[in-house]
Amino acid sequence: MRLLGNGSLRPPRRVRRQTHSEVLQKLKRNLLAVLVVAVLAAVAVPAAAYIGPLGSVQLSDLNPFVLVYEDTDWLSGPGDSWTYRGTLTGGVRHKFQLTVPFGADFDIKIYDENGNLVAKGTKTGSANETVYVTPRWTGPFRIVVYSYSGSGFYTLKLFKRL
């Protein structure tokens, strides 16, 4: 018997020990709850990403990308351009990296199948460009590399979100 603060006695509480199988069942339920939360977080975080303004960078860009295409070519001077055509997957984040030669101003523009400008590089001078695109649908796209000034070899890389 225990003595309570008010001077009365209370019988000891009986604690039932859990069996080994009960402990394992409780552990399985907790592990399942953690797994469900992890799966929901993995689904909800990419779903929360939005198609931002032209050339925007989002926190979700920290997820890994895989290189799917790379090409090096030459632009001979102002007004020269090179056009690439390909299919981009709807709902998947794509990253285009354009490496330009020193002293040249090359830009990248991406158009959908209807000829609408979807994204473009915004840097001036001999700065390298990185453009992100998340198409709303799977379809053909046109990627144009254009020389505003200068000439030389450039490298265009296309990455796709895993």
Backbone as CSV, one residue per row, in Angstrom:
resi,resn,N_x,N_y,N_z,CA_x,CA_y,CA_z,C_x,C_y,C_z
1,MET,0.830,-1.172,0.000,0.000,0.000,0.000,0.881,1.243,0.000
2,ARG,0.386,2.272,-0.701,1.097,3.553,-0.757,0.335,4.598,0.023
3,LEU,1.067,5.514,0.572,0.442,6.611,1.306,0.322,7.789,0.347
4,LEU,-0.898,8.248,0.104,-1.125,9.372,-0.787,-0.954,10.672,-0.023
5,GLY,-0.897,11.787,-0.747,-0.691,13.096,-0.140,-1.743,13.479,0.870
6,ASN,-2.954,12.966,0.724,-4.029,13.333,1.652,-4.106,12.363,2.834
7,GLY,-3.127,11.476,2.942,-3.090,10.561,4.081,-3.813,9.258,3.842
8,SER,-4.511,9.079,2.695,-5.217,7.831,2.453,-4.290,6.818,1.803
9,LEU,-4.683,5.580,1.873,-3.893,4.506,1.285,-4.470,4.095,-0.053
10,ARG,-3.589,3.744,-0.965,-4.036,3.251,-2.267,-3.291,1.947,-2.534
11,PRO,-4.014,0.973,-3.026,-3.330,-0.299,-3.302,-2.358,-0.133,-4.468
12,PRO,-1.274,-0.892,-4.486,-0.317,-0.789,-5.592,-0.971,-1.169,-6.915
13,ARG,-0.579,-0.477,-7.947,-1.122,-0.739,-9.275,-0.374,-1.916,-9.860
14,ARG,-1.103,-2.814,-10.447,-0.474,-3.963,-11.078,-0.096,-3.587,-12.507
15,VAL,1.141,-3.842,-12.861,1.628,-3.572,-14.207,1.794,-4.902,-14.908
16,ARG,1.085,-5.049,-15.998,1.179,-6.280,-16.765,2.348,-6.156,-17.734
17,ARG,3.235,-7.079,-17.698,4.368,-7.064,-18.613,3.897,-7.510,-19.988
18,GLN,4.407,-6.831,-21.017,4.050,-7.194,-22.387,4.868,-8.405,-22.821
19,THR,4.219,-9.244,-23.588,4.930,-10.413,-24.114,5.821,-9.968,-25.269
20,HIS,6.725,-10.830,-25.627,7.647,-10.553,-26.736,6.877,-10.272,-28.032
21,SER,5.854,-11.040,-28.309,5.078,-10.840,-29.545,4.306,-9.520,-29.510
22,GLU,3.825,-9.097,-28.321,3.135,-7.810,-28.209,4.091,-6.650,-28.474
23,VAL,5.314,-6.756,-27.976,6.317,-5.718,-28.214,6.638,-5.645,-29.709
24,LEU,6.779,-6.794,-30.358,7.054,-6.815,-31.800,5.893,-6.235,-32.594
25,GLN,4.654,-6.538,-32.206,3.486,-5.983,-32.900,3.455,-4.465,-32.786
26,LYS,3.744,-3.943,-31.596,3.760,-2.494,-31.384,4.868,-1.853,-32.209
27,LEU,6.026,-2.490,-32.242,7.138,-1.988,-33.036,6.786,-1.974,-34.522
28,LYS,6.127,-3.020,-35.006,5.709,-3.079,-36.421,4.725,-1.962,-36.750
29,ARG,3.763,-1.696,-35.840,2.795,-0.618,-36.081,3.492,0.732,-36.149
30,ASN,4.438,0.975,-35.238,5.169,2.240,-35.247,6.017,2.378,-36.503
31,LEU,6.654,1.298,-36.909,7.472,1.320,-38.121,6.602,1.561,-39.347
32,LEU,5.448,0.949,-39.396,4.523,1.152,-40.503,4.059,2.606,-40.549
33,ALA,3.781,3.208,-39.385,3.359,4.614,-39.344,4.466,5.528,-39.866
34,VAL,5.716,5.254,-39.484,6.848,6.049,-39.970,6.999,5.888,-41.467
35,LEU,6.844,4.676,-41.962,6.953,4.415,-43.396,5.866,5.148,-44.177
36,VAL,4.646,5.149,-43.673,3.545,5.844,-44.340,3.823,7.346,-44.396
37,VAL,4.311,7.920,-43.293,4.628,9.344,-43.275,5.741,9.654,-44.273
38,ALA,6.757,8.799,-44.342,7.863,9.022,-45.279,7.380,8.969,-46.725
39,VAL,6.518,8.014,-47.050,5.991,7.907,-48.418,5.134,9.122,-48.754
40,LEU,4.281,9.539,-47.825,3.448,10.713,-48.081,4.291,11.959,-48.273
41,ALA,5.361,12.096,-47.508,6.245,13.254,-47.668,6.944,13.206,-49.017
42,ALA,7.366,12.017,-49.443,8.048,11.891,-50.732,7.115,12.219,-51.889
43,VAL,5.828,11.943,-51.734,4.862,12.241,-52.792,4.437,13.703,-52.735
44,ALA,4.251,14.228,-51.533,3.716,15.584,-51.394,4.733,16.657,-51.746
45,VAL,6.008,16.449,-51.436,7.004,17.496,-51.688,7.151,17.770,-53.180
46,PRO,7.361,16.734,-54.060,7.432,17.065,-55.488,6.108,17.622,-56.024
47,ALA,4.991,17.140,-55.475,3.703,17.629,-55.950,3.511,19.092,-55.586
48,ALA,4.189,19.551,-54.529,4.044,20.936,-54.110,4.835,21.887,-55.002
49,ALA,5.792,21.341,-55.763,6.564,22.195,-56.673,5.631,22.707,-57.761
50,TYR,5.822,23.909,-58.174,4.961,24.508,-59.176,5.791,24.895,-60.392
51,ILE,5.117,25.184,-61.447,5.800,25.669,-62.639,5.934,27.169,-62.459
52,GLY,7.147,27.593,-62.136,7.384,28.983,-61.788,7.570,29.859,-63.009
53,PRO,7.880,31.119,-62.781,8.104,32.050,-63.884,9.329,31.637,-64.702
54,LEU,9.474,32.224,-65.859,10.565,31.858,-66.754,11.906,31.891,-66.037
55,GLY,12.627,30.774,-66.131,13.970,30.708,-65.588,14.063,30.702,-64.072
56,SER,12.981,30.449,-63.349,13.034,30.500,-61.899,13.727,29.262,-61.332
57,VAL,14.309,29.424,-60.174,14.944,28.321,-59.471,14.174,28.105,-58.185
58,GLN,13.869,26.839,-57.878,13.088,26.517,-56.702,13.909,25.635,-55.778
59,LEU,13.496,25.562,-54.516,14.165,24.710,-53.553,14.153,23.266,-54.032
60,SER,13.108,22.860,-54.748,13.020,21.484,-55.238,14.101,21.171,-56.267
61,ASP,14.828,22.195,-56.769,15.903,21.945,-57.726,17.094,21.259,-57.083
62,LEU,17.087,21.118,-55.761,18.180,20.448,-55.085,18.121,18.939,-55.274
63,ASN,17.004,18.409,-55.740,16.905,16.984,-56.025,17.828,16.632,-57.185
64,PRO,18.275,15.397,-57.242,19.262,15.025,-58.267,18.696,15.026,-59.686
65,PHE,19.572,15.402,-60.609,19.272,15.358,-62.029,20.236,14.365,-62.672
66,VAL,19.840,13.806,-63.787,20.715,12.910,-64.533,20.900,13.489,-65.937
67,LEU,22.123,13.433,-66.434,22.431,13.945,-67.770,21.825,13.016,-68.813
68,VAL,20.997,13.572,-69.715,20.370,12.747,-70.751,20.819,13.121,-72.159
69,TYR,21.438,14.308,-72.314,21.887,14.729,-73.647,22.975,15.779,-73.486
70,GLU,23.972,15.720,-74.385,25.031,16.714,-74.392,25.508,16.892,-75.823
71,ASP,25.729,18.154,-76.205,26.214,18.446,-77.544,27.112,19.674,-77.499
72,THR,28.187,19.622,-78.257,29.069,20.770,-78.424,29.031,21.154,-79.891
73,ASP,28.844,22.455,-80.162,28.764,22.913,-81.549,29.334,24.324,-81.636
74,TRP,29.318,24.889,-82.832,29.945,26.172,-83.137,28.906,27.148,-83.659
75,LEU,28.952,28.380,-83.158,28.173,29.473,-83.743,29.174,30.468,-84.310
76,SER,28.927,30.885,-85.561,29.933,31.663,-86.291,29.899,33.165,-86.020
77,GLY,28.848,33.662,-85.373,28.797,35.090,-85.093,27.384,35.555,-84.816
78,PRO,27.186,36.866,-84.619,25.860,37.404,-84.303,24.820,36.978,-85.338
79,GLY,23.669,36.529,-84.832,22.584,36.106,-85.710,22.604,34.613,-86.034
80,ASP,23.730,33.954,-85.824,23.799,32.517,-86.079,23.079,31.780,-84.950
81,SER,22.434,30.672,-85.266,21.718,29.903,-84.246,21.752,28.421,-84.592
82,TRP,21.468,27.622,-83.618,21.370,26.185,-83.804,20.108,25.740,-83.107
83,THR,19.289,24.912,-83.780,18.006,24.480,-83.241,18.030,22.982,-82.950
84,TYR,17.593,22.636,-81.757,17.455,21.241,-81.339,15.970,20.944,-81.197
85,ARG,15.603,19.729,-81.525,14.208,19.311,-81.366,14.182,18.013,-80.575
86,GLY,13.221,17.927,-79.651,13.111,16.721,-78.841,11.838,16.722,-78.038
87,THR,11.567,15.585,-77.434,10.371,15.416,-76.614,10.740,15.560,-75.153
88,LEU,10.021,16.431,-74.457,10.189,16.588,-73.024,9.001,15.946,-72.320
89,THR,9.267,15.353,-71.162,8.241,14.635,-70.415,7.451,15.590,-69.530
90,GLY,6.140,15.541,-69.651,5.268,16.392,-68.851,5.374,16.088,-67.368
91,GLY,5.375,17.140,-66.541,5.425,16.987,-65.099,6.803,16.675,-64.540
92,VAL,7.814,16.590,-65.407,9.180,16.280,-64.972,10.045,17.514,-65.159
93,ARG,10.813,17.852,-64.158,11.697,19.030,-64.199,12.900,18.715,-65.088
94,HIS,13.187,19.609,-66.047,14.340,19.502,-66.938,15.251,20.700,-66.699
95,LYS,16.539,20.464,-66.806,17.505,21.544,-66.621,18.395,21.606,-67.856
96,PHE,18.483,22.794,-68.462,19.338,23.028,-69.615,20.514,23.883,-69.159
97,GLN,21.734,23.435,-69.456,22.930,24.217,-69.143,23.637,24.553,-70.444
98,LEU,23.865,25.831,-70.659,24.563,26.305,-71.844,25.880,26.934,-71.401
99,THR,26.983,26.331,-71.850,28.309,26.857,-71.558,28.784,27.606,-72.787
100,VAL,29.083,28.889,-72.627,29.425,29.745,-73.771,30.908,30.118,-73.731
101,PRO,31.477,30.423,-74.904,32.892,30.822,-74.927,33.082,32.222,-74.349
102,PHE,34.287,32.475,-73.857,34.610,33.785,-73.294,34.446,34.869,-74.364
103,GLY,33.808,35.965,-74.002,33.641,37.092,-74.916,32.430,36.992,-75.826
104,ALA,31.678,35.904,-75.738,30.484,35.744,-76.586,29.229,35.844,-75.724
105,ASP,28.138,36.283,-76.347,26.843,36.344,-75.672,25.894,35.417,-76.416
106,PHE,25.778,34.170,-75.913,24.871,33.182,-76.490,23.690,33.028,-75.542
107,ASP,22.512,32.870,-76.105,21.315,32.679,-75.291,20.597,31.411,-75.703
108,ILE,19.755,30.935,-74.800,18.960,29.737,-75.052,17.488,30.087,-74.879
109,LYS,16.666,29.602,-75.808,15.215,29.782,-75.725,14.559,28.437,-75.986
110,ILE,13.491,28.153,-75.242,12.786,26.880,-75.365,11.337,27.169,-75.717
111,TYR,10.876,26.531,-76.790,9.521,26.729,-77.303,8.751,25.415,-77.255
112,ASP,7.436,25.499,-76.982,6.611,24.295,-77.025,6.183,24.000,-78.460
113,GLU,5.375,22.958,-78.637,4.971,22.531,-79.973,4.104,23.568,-80.705
114,ASN,3.537,24.525,-79.963,2.708,25.561,-80.567,3.495,26.837,-80.863
115,GLY,4.807,26.804,-80.623,5.639,27.969,-80.878,5.666,28.983,-79.751
116,ASN,5.077,28.636,-78.592,5.077,29.537,-77.436,6.416,29.453,-76.702
117,LEU,6.948,30.601,-76.329,8.181,30.633,-75.545,7.877,30.103,-74.148
118,VAL,8.553,29.021,-73.759,8.324,28.384,-72.466,9.344,28.872,-71.436
119,ALA,10.600,29.024,-71.871,11.661,29.483,-70.966,12.793,30.051,-71.792
120,LYS,13.601,30.900,-71.152,14.754,31.460,-71.850,15.826,31.829,-70.844
121,GLY,17.070,31.865,-71.341,18.174,32.343,-70.526,18.119,33.850,-70.463
122,THR,18.482,34.401,-69.327,18.357,35.846,-69.153,19.683,36.544,-68.891
123,LYS,20.772,35.798,-68.901,22.068,36.407,-68.604,22.646,37.100,-69.829
124,THR,23.402,38.156,-69.589,24.042,38.890,-70.683,25.545,38.681,-70.619
125,GLY,26.212,39.006,-71.698,27.655,38.837,-71.747,28.030,37.378,-71.883
126,SER,29.251,37.055,-71.484,29.732,35.688,-71.675,29.413,34.793,-70.482
127,ALA,28.273,35.016,-69.848,27.864,34.197,-68.714,27.194,32.916,-69.200
128,ASN,27.463,31.824,-68.505,26.798,30.567,-68.819,25.339,30.652,-68.381
129,GLU,24.491,29.932,-69.078,23.049,29.967,-68.812,22.591,28.641,-68.207
130,THR,21.659,28.723,-67.266,20.966,27.544,-66.757,19.482,27.871,-66.763
131,VAL,18.710,27.015,-67.426,17.265,27.238,-67.565,16.545,25.972,-67.100
132,TYR,15.494,26.165,-66.298,14.682,25.055,-65.803,13.314,25.081,-66.468
133,VAL,12.828,23.903,-66.842,11.516,23.785,-67.485,10.806,22.564,-66.903
134,THR,9.533,22.739,-66.532,8.670,21.624,-66.150,7.448,21.686,-67.058
135,PRO,7.485,20.945,-68.166,6.344,21.005,-69.100,5.063,20.485,-68.448
136,ARG,3.958,21.058,-68.854,2.667,20.599,-68.353,2.210,19.326,-69.066
137,TRP,2.770,19.065,-70.241,2.415,17.865,-70.999,3.664,17.332,-71.697
138,THR,3.592,16.061,-72.072,4.670,15.444,-72.842,4.457,15.793,-74.304
139,GLY,5.492,16.284,-74.942,5.349,16.657,-76.345,6.648,17.181,-76.917
140,PRO,6.605,17.544,-78.205,7.815,18.050,-78.863,8.118,19.490,-78.448
141,PHE,9.392,19.753,-78.227,9.854,21.087,-77.882,11.022,21.453,-78.780
142,ARG,11.211,22.753,-78.945,12.301,23.262,-79.778,13.207,24.100,-78.894
143,ILE,14.501,23.789,-78.926,15.486,24.502,-78.129,16.409,25.240,-79.091
144,VAL,16.494,26.553,-78.947,17.296,27.365,-79.861,18.450,27.995,-79.080
145,VAL,19.684,27.785,-79.589,20.863,28.459,-79.060,21.213,29.542,-80.072
146,TYR,21.295,30.780,-79.619,21.417,31.941,-80.503,22.617,32.787,-80.090
147,SER,23.350,33.298,-81.071,24.480,34.189,-80.804,24.051,35.644,-80.977
148,TYR,24.085,36.398,-79.862,23.855,37.836,-79.945,25.139,38.560,-80.287
149,SER,26.252,38.013,-79.801,27.555,38.593,-80.143,28.620,37.525,-79.948
150,GLY,29.668,37.635,-80.736,30.784,36.709,-80.625,30.545,35.404,-81.359
151,SER,31.580,34.589,-81.360,31.505,33.281,-82.001,32.314,32.300,-81.178
152,GLY,32.113,31.023,-81.463,32.894,29.999,-80.777,32.083,28.762,-80.473
153,PHE,32.759,27.834,-79.813,32.126,26.579,-79.424,31.327,26.776,-78.139
154,TYR,30.167,26.151,-78.102,29.345,26.129,-76.897,29.027,24.682,-76.576
155,THR,28.602,24.430,-75.360,28.155,23.093,-74.967,26.768,23.223,-74.362
156,LEU,25.847,22.415,-74.858,24.491,22.373,-74.321,24.284,21.023,-73.658
157,LYS,23.857,21.060,-72.401,23.569,19.830,-71.663,22.113,19.859,-71.211
158,LEU,21.468,18.700,-71.322,20.092,18.537,-70.847,20.099,17.506,-69.730
159,PHE,19.560,17.916,-68.578,19.424,17.032,-67.433,17.938,16.801,-67.150
160,LYS,17.625,15.647,-66.606,16.243,15.311,-66.285,16.186,14.914,-64.808
161,ARG,15.163,15.391,-64.110,14.995,15.066,-62.694,14.739,13.564,-62.542
162,LEU,15.401,12.976,-61.574,15.192,11.547,-61.296,13.832,11.314,-60.709
